[in-house]
Amino acid sequence: MFALIEYAVLAALWGTTLLLVPSALRGKRRLLFWFMVAFAVTMSLITDGPYAFVDGLLGGVDLTYFIFHATAIVCVALFDCLIQTAVSKDGLTSTRKRFALWGVTGLILVQAALFFTSGWEIDNIQFIGPGNWSQLVYSFTTWIALIVLAISTMVACSTDYKRQSDTTLKTALVIIFAGCAVVSLYVVVQMGVAINRAAGGTHVSVIVDSLSVACPLLAPVLLSVGLGLRLLVGVFRNLSDAGTSRRLLWKVTPLWERLLADRPELSIEAPTSRLALCFRGSHALHLHRRYVEVRDCLLLHPDQSLSAREVKLIQRIEQHIRQASDASRGTTHDSRTDEYQNA
């Protein structure tokens, strides 16, 4: 039963990752995509079946054990970058990028030194035998990074929760918070089990054993749902704004053509048919540009006559542009993910 749940969770995780491929290929949400790849690989290798399969391909020398911890460290760093992008006023700064890069490199080098200079007998990915203190230190480098990140993320979610007014975004933050809490619980449990085994203990309580199985199943589900929900909110808003811009652009084009027909010097827009506009990108940019050119024409030539419908259309465009500008200034960096994640 647990095996079916594990594979269902992994399928959902990889499915979510594949959904991000089109955006990544277009140069958008790349940071989120690479985090989901690292996260999916890490959670796959924590499962006995995929772990044994990959280790068999690599010669059965437990190199997969090292790969698992390395991808976990990469996953931690990428998730930290996502959180900083979402909640920091300055977004993902170059200093933060260097800190993440050198931090990941340093931890993986420490793990590599411990792994390749030790003769551990690894029966499975969670095994630490009596007296294996070097392996305990090796595992702690990953676990401490995980729990620090989980606590940092929970603090960030709590801070962002107070700033948000959208119920769906608040729900996503609560789910992410819960996922990080489960991660913290899992790390604490595993650290205790590892210390007990390294000290020679052999008994593990039923509760601890159940938590060791349940937490890796529950945490990725909560984090995937929370991040996915937040992503869907952003996608829905972008699609809604794009649809409004496209409709207003379609409606304002005849007015723009009429007013600037005898004054081409006032326009930097290339003449384009209304049908061609439907298949062009940057609808918001073209709408703003044509709106400005219409207003300039009316200011320079106030004798132009406008119908009540055209006046109302100009007001609607102005309101739409103002709302888009206010939303851009009033939200966190998460709503402008593409701008930062392309870096």
Legacy VTK file of the C-alpha trace (Angstrom):
# vtk DataFile Version 3.0
C-alpha trace
ASCII
DATASET POLYDATA
POINTS 343 float
0.000 0.000 0.000
2.780 2.393 0.954
4.641 1.554 -2.248
1.596 2.541 -4.319
1.309 5.831 -2.447
5.021 6.496 -2.940
4.839 5.949 -6.677
1.640 8.019 -6.919
3.400 10.902 -5.154
6.414 10.586 -7.456
4.152 10.522 -10.509
2.430 13.712 -9.356
5.787 15.330 -8.644
7.267 14.479 -12.039
3.985 15.436 -13.715
4.153 18.895 -12.141
7.762 19.199 -13.295
6.881 18.268 -16.871
4.149 20.917 -16.913
6.881 23.526 -16.415
8.924 22.364 -19.426
7.146 24.626 -21.995
7.681 27.690 -19.800
11.334 26.790 -19.223
11.913 26.377 -22.965
10.448 29.861 -23.491
12.880 31.253 -20.914
10.307 31.660 -18.146
10.177 30.204 -14.623
13.519 28.497 -15.116
14.441 28.724 -11.446
11.173 27.043 -10.461
11.688 24.387 -13.137
15.190 23.467 -11.965
14.022 23.351 -8.362
11.229 20.954 -9.302
13.729 18.777 -11.210
16.096 18.641 -8.215
13.180 18.065 -5.840
11.738 15.256 -7.969
15.136 13.545 -8.268
15.742 13.812 -4.518
12.330 12.438 -3.587
12.713 9.649 -6.161
16.033 8.523 -4.720
14.637 8.407 -1.191
12.336 5.596 -2.382
13.814 2.090 -2.249
12.793 1.041 -5.771
14.286 3.954 -7.752
17.316 4.009 -5.424
18.097 0.345 -6.091
17.520 0.757 -9.839
19.836 3.777 -10.172
22.482 2.201 -7.940
22.408 -0.928 -10.079
23.024 1.165 -13.207
26.013 2.809 -11.490
27.590 -0.518 -10.595
26.076 -1.145 -7.172
28.794 0.795 -5.326
26.351 3.031 -3.393
27.304 6.105 -5.429
23.559 6.833 -5.460
23.836 7.565 -1.726
26.202 10.444 -2.501
24.062 11.638 -5.427
20.964 11.722 -3.217
22.577 13.983 -0.637
24.126 16.197 -3.337
20.781 16.718 -5.086
19.172 17.415 -1.707
21.695 20.216 -1.101
21.069 21.623 -4.595
17.324 21.415 -3.949
17.721 23.343 -0.686
19.702 26.112 -2.400
17.228 26.451 -5.285
14.267 26.551 -2.925
15.994 29.235 -0.866
16.465 31.268 -4.058
12.754 30.867 -4.843
11.789 32.084 -1.386
14.145 35.069 -1.592
12.725 35.922 -5.005
9.213 35.848 -3.567
9.635 37.786 -0.325
12.714 39.983 -0.651
12.311 43.581 -1.783
15.474 43.318 -3.872
14.612 39.937 -5.339
17.421 37.458 -5.981
20.538 39.621 -5.660
23.946 38.748 -7.071
25.268 38.407 -3.504
22.575 35.870 -2.721
23.395 33.948 -5.903
27.091 33.782 -5.000
26.244 32.730 -1.447
24.035 29.907 -2.734
26.635 28.787 -5.294
29.566 28.696 -2.894
27.452 27.232 -0.105
26.306 24.351 -2.314
29.816 23.796 -3.664
31.352 23.785 -0.170
28.834 21.346 1.308
29.076 18.940 -1.637
32.891 19.011 -1.427
32.724 18.181 2.292
30.325 15.349 1.535
32.553 14.097 -1.291
35.597 14.066 1.017
33.691 12.106 3.679
32.092 9.708 1.202
35.095 8.788 -0.939
37.549 8.509 1.970
35.307 6.252 4.087
34.421 2.600 3.735
30.802 2.679 4.831
28.588 -0.353 4.453
25.355 1.187 3.220
22.442 -1.223 3.183
19.947 1.490 2.213
19.712 5.238 2.066
18.623 5.661 5.697
21.149 3.264 7.254
23.773 4.459 9.716
25.437 1.632 11.615
26.973 1.558 15.101
30.077 3.712 15.320
29.605 5.302 11.887
30.194 8.815 13.196
31.704 10.077 9.935
28.553 8.945 8.129
26.506 10.675 10.802
28.375 13.954 10.161
27.892 13.403 6.441
24.125 13.059 6.851
23.927 16.011 9.239
25.305 18.361 6.569
22.138 17.708 4.572
19.682 17.527 7.450
20.801 20.764 9.083
20.535 22.566 5.739
17.030 21.159 5.285
15.750 22.179 8.695
17.273 25.677 8.508
15.638 26.160 5.110
12.312 24.791 6.354
12.261 27.190 9.305
13.341 30.099 7.093
10.569 29.268 4.628
7.948 29.070 7.370
8.998 32.514 8.610
8.837 33.862 5.040
5.375 32.356 4.516
4.138 33.900 7.760
5.465 37.309 6.721
4.009 37.062 3.222
0.669 35.819 4.590
0.128 39.138 6.391
0.772 41.094 3.192
-1.556 39.094 0.952
-5.250 39.852 0.506
-6.055 37.081 -1.981
-7.620 34.059 -0.253
-6.145 31.583 -2.739
-2.619 32.893 -2.208
-3.103 32.728 1.553
-4.244 29.121 1.222
-1.134 28.315 -0.847
1.084 29.869 1.826
-0.590 27.827 4.564
-0.059 24.621 2.559
3.621 25.462 1.940
4.013 26.246 5.666
2.522 22.855 6.552
4.830 21.115 4.073
7.890 22.761 5.625
6.668 21.788 9.102
6.454 18.146 7.960
9.977 18.412 6.505
11.252 19.760 9.843
9.559 16.918 11.711
11.070 14.353 9.360
14.573 15.798 9.755
14.320 15.840 13.555
13.101 12.233 13.562
15.878 11.071 11.223
18.554 12.884 13.199
17.361 11.174 16.374
17.259 7.762 14.698
20.735 8.272 13.221
22.251 9.277 16.556
20.605 6.292 18.214
21.986 3.882 15.602
25.468 5.397 15.660
25.455 4.979 19.439
24.625 1.296 19.051
20.855 1.399 19.520
18.739 -1.109 17.629
15.169 -0.352 18.688
12.958 2.162 16.867
9.488 2.881 18.224
6.408 2.319 16.075
5.575 6.039 16.136
9.050 7.010 14.928
8.970 4.339 12.232
5.528 5.527 11.074
6.692 9.153 10.930
9.760 8.090 8.933
7.452 6.593 6.319
4.609 9.136 6.385
6.615 12.388 6.312
8.426 11.724 2.982
5.017 10.964 1.471
3.162 13.962 2.887
5.817 16.693 2.553
6.235 16.603 -1.260
2.458 16.515 -1.722
1.960 19.620 0.426
4.865 21.516 -1.141
3.852 20.573 -4.685
0.224 21.575 -4.101
1.196 24.836 -2.395
3.727 25.866 -5.035
1.451 24.685 -7.832
-1.496 26.643 -6.456
0.604 29.770 -6.204
1.837 29.246 -9.742
-1.703 28.721 -11.048
-2.848 31.973 -9.422
-0.094 33.844 -11.244
-0.861 32.109 -14.533
-4.593 32.852 -14.209
-3.918 36.520 -13.505
-1.531 36.780 -16.434
-4.039 35.151 -18.778
-6.818 37.410 -17.521
-4.729 40.563 -17.973
-3.590 39.407 -21.424
-7.195 38.755 -22.475
-8.302 42.197 -21.329
-5.367 43.864 -23.095
-6.140 41.983 -26.295
-9.827 43.016 -26.277
-9.061 46.668 -25.542
-6.343 46.727 -28.206
-8.827 45.365 -30.748
-11.358 48.047 -29.846
-8.985 51.019 -29.719
-7.246 50.278 -33.030
-9.940 51.897 -35.270
-9.832 55.084 -33.160
-6.035 55.082 -33.233
-6.020 54.646 -37.020
-8.561 57.452 -37.532
-6.830 60.002 -35.299
-3.320 59.351 -36.612
-4.210 58.845 -40.276
-3.073 62.372 -41.170
-0.433 62.621 -38.433
1.900 59.611 -38.827
4.724 61.561 -37.211
3.003 61.154 -33.826
3.227 57.374 -33.932
6.025 54.888 -33.500
3.671 51.960 -34.080
3.909 50.123 -37.400
0.574 49.889 -39.273
-0.889 46.461 -38.552
-4.266 44.968 -39.327
-6.588 44.182 -36.453
-6.462 40.508 -37.372
-2.666 40.442 -37.236
-2.793 41.943 -33.732
-4.524 38.801 -32.475
-1.479 36.716 -33.364
1.177 39.103 -32.083
2.629 39.102 -28.609
3.105 42.029 -26.226
-0.558 43.048 -26.334
-0.146 45.149 -23.180
2.796 47.030 -24.719
0.936 47.801 -27.964
-2.174 48.822 -26.014
-0.229 51.231 -23.836
1.607 52.666 -26.815
-1.564 53.266 -28.840
-3.342 54.694 -25.814
-0.516 57.206 -25.299
-0.520 58.134 -28.976
-4.300 58.671 -28.954
-4.011 60.918 -25.893
-1.114 62.850 -27.464
-3.138 63.394 -30.607
-6.122 64.651 -28.612
-3.917 67.013 -26.596
-2.232 68.453 -29.687
-5.478 68.613 -31.648
-8.329 69.152 -29.174
-10.765 69.865 -32.036
-11.032 66.130 -32.754
-14.512 64.819 -32.121
-15.084 61.692 -30.060
-18.243 59.713 -29.524
-19.420 58.839 -26.035
-18.440 55.233 -26.703
-14.895 56.237 -27.647
-14.544 58.402 -24.541
-15.673 55.493 -22.392
-13.210 53.194 -24.174
-10.300 55.533 -23.418
-11.341 55.637 -19.761
-11.486 51.833 -19.615
-7.996 51.565 -21.094
-6.659 54.121 -18.640
-8.227 52.233 -15.743
-6.796 48.920 -16.970
-3.292 50.353 -17.295
-3.519 51.943 -13.843
-4.683 48.684 -12.240
-1.862 46.760 -13.893
0.661 49.324 -12.647
-0.737 49.257 -9.097
-0.682 45.448 -9.057
2.955 45.431 -10.177
3.962 47.805 -7.366
1.764 46.290 -4.674
2.592 42.582 -4.975
5.629 40.605 -3.918
8.317 39.571 -6.380
6.550 36.237 -6.766
4.046 37.872 -9.092
6.959 38.938 -11.269
8.636 35.556 -11.262
9.773 35.622 -14.864
11.775 38.798 -14.397
13.930 37.298 -11.666
13.963 33.647 -12.589
15.439 34.295 -16.014
18.607 35.462 -14.301
LINES 1 344
343 0 1 2 3 4 5 6 7 8 9 10 11 12 13 14 15 16 17 18 19 20 21 22 23 24 25 26 27 28 29 30 31 32 33 34 35 36 37 38 39 40 41 42 43 44 45 46 47 48 49 50 51 52 53 54 55 56 57 58 59 60 61 62 63 64 65 66 67 68 69 70 71 72 73 74 75 76 77 78 79 80 81 82 83 84 85 86 87 88 89 90 91 92 93 94 95 96 97 98 99 100 101 102 103 104 105 106 107 108 109 110 111 112 113 114 115 116 117 118 119 120 121 122 123 124 125 126 127 128 129 130 131 132 133 134 135 136 137 138 139 140 141 142 143 144 145 146 147 148 149 150 151 152 153 154 155 156 157 158 159 160 161 162 163 164 165 166 167 168 169 170 171 172 173 174 175 176 177 178 179 180 181 182 183 184 185 186 187 188 189 190 191 192 193 194 195 196 197 198 199 200 201 202 203 204 205 206 207 208 209 210 211 212 213 214 215 216 217 218 219 220 221 222 223 224 225 226 227 228 229 230 231 232 233 234 235 236 237 238 239 240 241 242 243 244 245 246 247 248 249 250 251 252 253 254 255 256 257 258 259 260 261 262 263 264 265 266 267 268 269 270 271 272 273 274 275 276 277 278 279 280 281 282 283 284 285 286 287 288 289 290 291 292 293 294 295 296 297 298 299 300 301 302 303 304 305 306 307 308 309 310 311 312 313 314 315 316 317 318 319 320 321 322 323 324 325 326 327 328 329 330 331 332 333 334 335 336 337 338 339 340 341 342
